[in-house]
Amino acid sequence: MNDLQEFKEYLIEREKSDKTIEAYLRDVIQFKKYLEENEITEIHNDIIKGYREYLLYKRFLVPTSANRKLVAINQYCAFNEINTLNIRVKIQIQNFLENVISKEETERMIDIAKKKKDYRAIALIKGLELSGLRIFELLQITINDINKSNIQIVGKGNKIRTVFIPSSLNKVWRQYCRSGRKRSQSDALFVGQRGKMTDRGTDCIIKKYAELANVPIEKAHHHSWRHAYILRLLEKGVSLEECASLVGHANVNQTAQYARKTKEQLLSIIEDLD
């Protein structure tokens, strides 16, 4: 089989993002280690099916995570002209939303950050909760934006849209600038020791406070608040079209999936049936 450097060049030619390439290479390295440990010298459908079972029942990965790794393996096989099926884990479509962070869980994280006087964490979490922004969009906000009721940001596909900022969030951001923001040459609102914060830096903050507040790890990610934001808009009667425009969805069908109930909401309804 051809080496990983050639596979990397193959992915670059197909305009895969840097993050995707990094993930694919990591997944292929793990797969090759599995082959070596099991003294497997030839790849075919049964081998990949065996690896799928290994990911699910030995590594205990959830189906979506296993499928991400299998996509990388299938790409690697295609690159090496190994004729295999596009093997995945079959997932039944669920008609409910999972892992949407609740208001109460968010408040627990905020309360702990307040006790620690971590104003940056508070500003970050409230920013995600009350704006519906993707993390790369939130990190575009500057110190010049903290008093504005609406902000122009660049979203997916380099599309510019207007984001509305509630006054309660303005207040939180001003407090952060007065009491917690480090001096920086960057005018970015969220900064660390080396200037503007990165996705990874914000992820560390979220996971830290989620753990301290006993919030399930599967809810401790940026997008969880975006899901919750969209759900709240729909519950308040905002139309799908208006909601799609507010959060920067290219297609209203992307927003429609959030019209479903969460598991907690469905369980509450079922409990009331008694």
C-alpha positions as a Python dict, from the first residue, in 0.01 Angstrom:
ca = {
    (1, 'M'): (0, 0, 0),
    (2, 'N'): (115, 354, -70),
    (3, 'D'): (241, 558, 225),
    (4, 'L'): (60, 822, 423),
    (5, 'Q'): (238, 1117, 263),
    (6, 'E'): (101, 1021, -77),
    (7, 'F'): (-244, 973, 77),
    (8, 'K'): (-216, 1322, 227),
    (9, 'E'): (-130, 1467, -116),
    (10, 'Y'): (-427, 1276, -260),
    (11, 'L'): (-657, 1444, -6),
    (12, 'I'): (-506, 1788, -70),
    (13, 'E'): (-574, 1747, -442),
    (14, 'R'): (-938, 1681, -356),
    (15, 'E'): (-948, 2006, -157),
    (16, 'K'): (-1013, 1848, 180),
    (17, 'S'): (-975, 2090, 471),
    (18, 'D'): (-668, 2078, 694),
    (19, 'K'): (-877, 1947, 985),
    (20, 'T'): (-1028, 1671, 770),
    (21, 'I'): (-686, 1566, 642),
    (22, 'E'): (-547, 1557, 995),
    (23, 'A'): (-841, 1345, 1113),
    (24, 'Y'): (-820, 1105, 816),
    (25, 'L'): (-448, 1049, 868),
    (26, 'R'): (-499, 986, 1238),
    (27, 'D'): (-779, 738, 1166),
    (28, 'V'): (-574, 554, 902),
    (29, 'I'): (-277, 526, 1140),
    (30, 'Q'): (-510, 371, 1400),
    (31, 'F'): (-646, 131, 1137),
    (32, 'K'): (-295, 26, 1028),
    (33, 'K'): (-204, -38, 1391),
    (34, 'Y'): (-514, -261, 1419),
    (35, 'L'): (-401, -452, 1110),
    (36, 'E'): (-50, -501, 1249),
    (37, 'E'): (-172, -614, 1591),
    (38, 'N'): (-396, -873, 1427),
    (39, 'E'): (-134, -976, 1168),
    (40, 'I'): (-361, -879, 880),
    (41, 'T'): (-179, -827, 550),
    (42, 'E'): (-469, -789, 307),
    (43, 'I'): (-769, -554, 321),
    (44, 'H'): (-1111, -667, 200),
    (45, 'N'): (-1475, -621, 300),
    (46, 'D'): (-1468, -872, 585),
    (47, 'I'): (-1163, -701, 737),
    (48, 'I'): (-1334, -360, 735),
    (49, 'K'): (-1650, -515, 879),
    (50, 'G'): (-1437, -666, 1155),
    (51, 'Y'): (-1284, -326, 1221),
    (52, 'R'): (-1632, -176, 1239),
    (53, 'E'): (-1723, -432, 1510),
    (54, 'Y'): (-1397, -354, 1689),
    (55, 'L'): (-1477, 19, 1696),
    (56, 'L'): (-1828, -44, 1829),
    (57, 'Y'): (-1774, -325, 2078),
    (58, 'K'): (-1408, -303, 2180),
    (59, 'R'): (-1350, 74, 2161),
    (60, 'F'): (-1715, 144, 2252),
    (61, 'L'): (-1747, 428, 2003),
    (62, 'V'): (-2092, 568, 1927),
    (63, 'P'): (-2208, 490, 1571),
    (64, 'T'): (-2148, 845, 1442),
    (65, 'S'): (-1787, 841, 1566),
    (66, 'A'): (-1728, 494, 1421),
    (67, 'N'): (-1869, 609, 1087),
    (68, 'R'): (-1634, 907, 1076),
    (69, 'K'): (-1340, 669, 1109),
    (70, 'L'): (-1483, 430, 850),
    (71, 'V'): (-1516, 717, 601),
    (72, 'A'): (-1140, 772, 635),
    (73, 'I'): (-1071, 401, 585),
    (74, 'N'): (-1294, 388, 278),
    (75, 'Q'): (-1110, 690, 134),
    (76, 'Y'): (-777, 520, 200),
    (77, 'C'): (-894, 205, 25),
    (78, 'A'): (-1012, 407, -275),
    (79, 'F'): (-673, 580, -289),
    (80, 'N'): (-497, 242, -293),
    (81, 'E'): (-744, 107, -551),
    (82, 'I'): (-867, -159, -310),
    (83, 'N'): (-1215, -260, -420),
    (84, 'T'): (-1426, -255, -102),
    (85, 'L'): (-1783, -166, -22),
    (86, 'N'): (-1860, 168, 144),
    (87, 'I'): (-1906, 4, 485),
    (88, 'R'): (-2075, 207, 759),
    (89, 'V'): (-2273, 155, 1077),
    (90, 'K'): (-2644, 166, 999),
    (91, 'I'): (-2817, 427, 1214),
    (92, 'Q'): (-3192, 445, 1254),
    (93, 'I'): (-3314, 803, 1210),
    (94, 'Q'): (-3442, 929, 1545),
    (95, 'N'): (-3732, 1172, 1546),
    (96, 'F'): (-3604, 1366, 1845),
    (97, 'L'): (-3315, 1596, 1930),
    (98, 'E'): (-3028, 1469, 2143),
    (99, 'N'): (-2772, 1640, 2362),
    (100, 'V'): (-2930, 1986, 2367),
    (101, 'I'): (-2795, 2172, 2669),
    (102, 'S'): (-3065, 2302, 2903),
    (103, 'K'): (-3103, 2646, 3059),
    (104, 'E'): (-3049, 2493, 3402),
    (105, 'E'): (-2726, 2322, 3296),
    (106, 'T'): (-2598, 2646, 3146),
    (107, 'E'): (-2678, 2833, 3466),
    (108, 'R'): (-2485, 2577, 3672),
    (109, 'M'): (-2177, 2639, 3459),
    (110, 'I'): (-2223, 3016, 3485),
    (111, 'D'): (-2264, 3002, 3864),
    (112, 'I'): (-1934, 2818, 3904),
    (113, 'A'): (-1758, 3062, 3670),
    (114, 'K'): (-1898, 3350, 3879),
    (115, 'K'): (-1761, 3199, 4198),
    (116, 'K'): (-1421, 3179, 4032),
    (117, 'K'): (-1463, 3534, 3892),
    (118, 'D'): (-1385, 3393, 3548),
    (119, 'Y'): (-1550, 3673, 3351),
    (120, 'R'): (-1413, 3547, 3021),
    (121, 'A'): (-1580, 3208, 3067),
    (122, 'I'): (-1908, 3380, 3157),
    (123, 'A'): (-1885, 3606, 2851),
    (124, 'L'): (-1808, 3308, 2628),
    (125, 'I'): (-2085, 3081, 2754),
    (126, 'K'): (-2347, 3359, 2758),
    (127, 'G'): (-2231, 3463, 2411),
    (128, 'L'): (-2296, 3114, 2276),
    (129, 'E'): (-2626, 3085, 2463),
    (130, 'L'): (-2776, 3421, 2364),
    (131, 'S'): (-2648, 3473, 2010),
    (132, 'G'): (-2684, 3134, 1837),
    (133, 'L'): (-2346, 3195, 1672),
    (134, 'R'): (-2108, 2926, 1553),
    (135, 'I'): (-1782, 2943, 1748),
    (136, 'F'): (-1579, 3080, 1456),
    (137, 'E'): (-1845, 3351, 1419),
    (138, 'L'): (-1842, 3441, 1788),
    (139, 'L'): (-1465, 3478, 1779),
    (140, 'Q'): (-1501, 3747, 1510),
    (141, 'I'): (-1658, 3986, 1761),
    (142, 'T'): (-1434, 4273, 1870),
    (143, 'I'): (-1424, 4506, 2169),
    (144, 'N'): (-1588, 4767, 1947),
    (145, 'D'): (-1901, 4549, 1923),
    (146, 'I'): (-1985, 4509, 2291),
    (147, 'N'): (-2245, 4789, 2301),
    (148, 'K'): (-2410, 4714, 1968),
    (149, 'S'): (-2759, 4568, 1935),
    (150, 'N'): (-2670, 4410, 1601),
    (151, 'I'): (-2341, 4299, 1451),
    (152, 'Q'): (-2232, 4208, 1099),
    (153, 'I'): (-2047, 3874, 1091),
    (154, 'V'): (-1910, 3650, 817),
    (155, 'G'): (-2069, 3306, 831),
    (156, 'K'): (-2035, 2986, 632),
    (157, 'G'): (-1961, 3033, 264),
    (158, 'N'): (-1829, 3384, 340),
    (159, 'K'): (-2187, 3507, 361),
    (160, 'I'): (-2238, 3823, 567),
    (161, 'R'): (-2540, 3839, 795),
    (162, 'T'): (-2672, 4053, 1078),
    (163, 'V'): (-2676, 3904, 1427),
    (164, 'F'): (-2892, 4057, 1699),
    (165, 'I'): (-2740, 4099, 2043),
    (166, 'P'): (-2969, 4129, 2349),
    (167, 'S'): (-2891, 4399, 2604),
    (168, 'S'): (-2830, 4136, 2873),
    (169, 'L'): (-2542, 4002, 2664),
    (170, 'N'): (-2403, 4352, 2610),
    (171, 'K'): (-2393, 4386, 2989),
    (172, 'V'): (-2204, 4059, 3033),
    (173, 'W'): (-1948, 4154, 2768),
    (174, 'R'): (-1892, 4497, 2924),
    (175, 'Q'): (-1831, 4334, 3263),
    (176, 'Y'): (-1577, 4100, 3103),
    (177, 'C'): (-1395, 4393, 2937),
    (178, 'R'): (-1382, 4583, 3266),
    (179, 'S'): (-1283, 4297, 3491),
    (180, 'G'): (-1150, 3995, 3306),
    (181, 'R'): (-1015, 4073, 2960),
    (182, 'K'): (-638, 4060, 2931),
    (183, 'R'): (-455, 4347, 2768),
    (184, 'S'): (-385, 4253, 2409),
    (185, 'Q'): (-272, 4400, 2081),
    (186, 'S'): (-567, 4220, 1925),
    (187, 'D'): (-904, 4397, 1922),
    (188, 'A'): (-1079, 4060, 1939),
    (189, 'L'): (-1321, 4038, 2230),
    (190, 'F'): (-1202, 3693, 2336),
    (191, 'V'): (-828, 3688, 2394),
    (192, 'G'): (-576, 3478, 2584),
    (193, 'Q'): (-204, 3491, 2655),
    (194, 'R'): (-118, 3486, 2284),
    (195, 'G'): (-387, 3712, 2148),
    (196, 'K'): (-714, 3613, 1987),
    (197, 'M'): (-855, 3288, 2123),
    (198, 'T'): (-881, 2975, 1911),
    (199, 'D'): (-1162, 2718, 1882),
    (200, 'R'): (-949, 2480, 2086),
    (201, 'G'): (-900, 2735, 2364),
    (202, 'T'): (-1273, 2795, 2397),
    (203, 'D'): (-1338, 2422, 2390),
    (204, 'C'): (-1109, 2375, 2692),
    (205, 'I'): (-1304, 2640, 2886),
    (206, 'I'): (-1639, 2480, 2804),
    (207, 'K'): (-1526, 2130, 2899),
    (208, 'K'): (-1372, 2259, 3223),
    (209, 'Y'): (-1694, 2419, 3346),
    (210, 'A'): (-1914, 2139, 3216),
    (211, 'E'): (-1714, 1893, 3425),
    (212, 'L'): (-1730, 2117, 3733),
    (213, 'A'): (-2107, 2157, 3689),
    (214, 'N'): (-2171, 1787, 3620),
    (215, 'V'): (-2299, 1859, 3270),
    (216, 'P'): (-2275, 1549, 3045),
    (217, 'I'): (-1964, 1563, 2827),
    (218, 'E'): (-2170, 1501, 2512),
    (219, 'K'): (-2339, 1836, 2574),
    (220, 'A'): (-2014, 2022, 2638),
    (221, 'H'): (-1951, 2164, 2293),
    (222, 'H'): (-2008, 2496, 2116),
    (223, 'H'): (-2284, 2371, 1890),
    (224, 'S'): (-2497, 2251, 2179),
    (225, 'W'): (-2593, 2611, 2258),
    (226, 'R'): (-2667, 2681, 1893),
    (227, 'H'): (-2910, 2388, 1897),
    (228, 'A'): (-3072, 2522, 2214),
    (229, 'Y'): (-3093, 2875, 2070),
    (230, 'I'): (-3271, 2754, 1756),
    (231, 'L'): (-3508, 2541, 1961),
    (232, 'R'): (-3601, 2839, 2181),
    (233, 'L'): (-3667, 3060, 1878),
    (234, 'L'): (-3903, 2801, 1734),
    (235, 'E'): (-4077, 2755, 2070),
    (236, 'K'): (-4138, 3131, 2083),
    (237, 'G'): (-4315, 3121, 1748),
    (238, 'V'): (-4039, 3245, 1517),
    (239, 'S'): (-4105, 3097, 1172),
    (240, 'L'): (-3866, 2848, 1014),
    (241, 'E'): (-3776, 3101, 745),
    (242, 'E'): (-3700, 3376, 997),
    (243, 'C'): (-3505, 3137, 1217),
    (244, 'A'): (-3298, 3012, 923),
    (245, 'S'): (-3211, 3370, 834),
    (246, 'L'): (-3112, 3455, 1192),
    (247, 'V'): (-2875, 3161, 1237),
    (248, 'G'): (-2733, 3156, 885),
    (249, 'H'): (-2877, 2832, 752),
    (250, 'A'): (-2855, 2815, 373),
    (251, 'N'): (-3161, 2591, 356),
    (252, 'V'): (-3475, 2606, 570),
    (253, 'N'): (-3465, 2225, 587),
    (254, 'Q'): (-3156, 2256, 808),
    (255, 'T'): (-3367, 2453, 1054),
    (256, 'A'): (-3671, 2226, 1028),
    (257, 'Q'): (-3493, 1945, 1212),
    (258, 'Y'): (-3502, 2160, 1526),
    (259, 'A'): (-3882, 2170, 1520),
    (260, 'R'): (-3867, 1825, 1679),
    (261, 'K'): (-3890, 1769, 2052),
    (262, 'T'): (-3589, 1682, 2270),
    (263, 'K'): (-3579, 1347, 2447),
    (264, 'E'): (-3646, 1524, 2776),
    (265, 'Q'): (-3954, 1696, 2635),
    (266, 'L'): (-4090, 1370, 2494),
    (267, 'L'): (-4026, 1190, 2824),
    (268, 'S'): (-4211, 1465, 3011),
    (269, 'I'): (-4510, 1429, 2776),
    (270, 'I'): (-4511, 1050, 2820),
    (271, 'E'): (-4491, 1080, 3200),
    (272, 'D'): (-4805, 1297, 3188),
    (273, 'L'): (-4996, 1021, 3010),
    (274, 'D'): (-5039, 835, 3337),
}
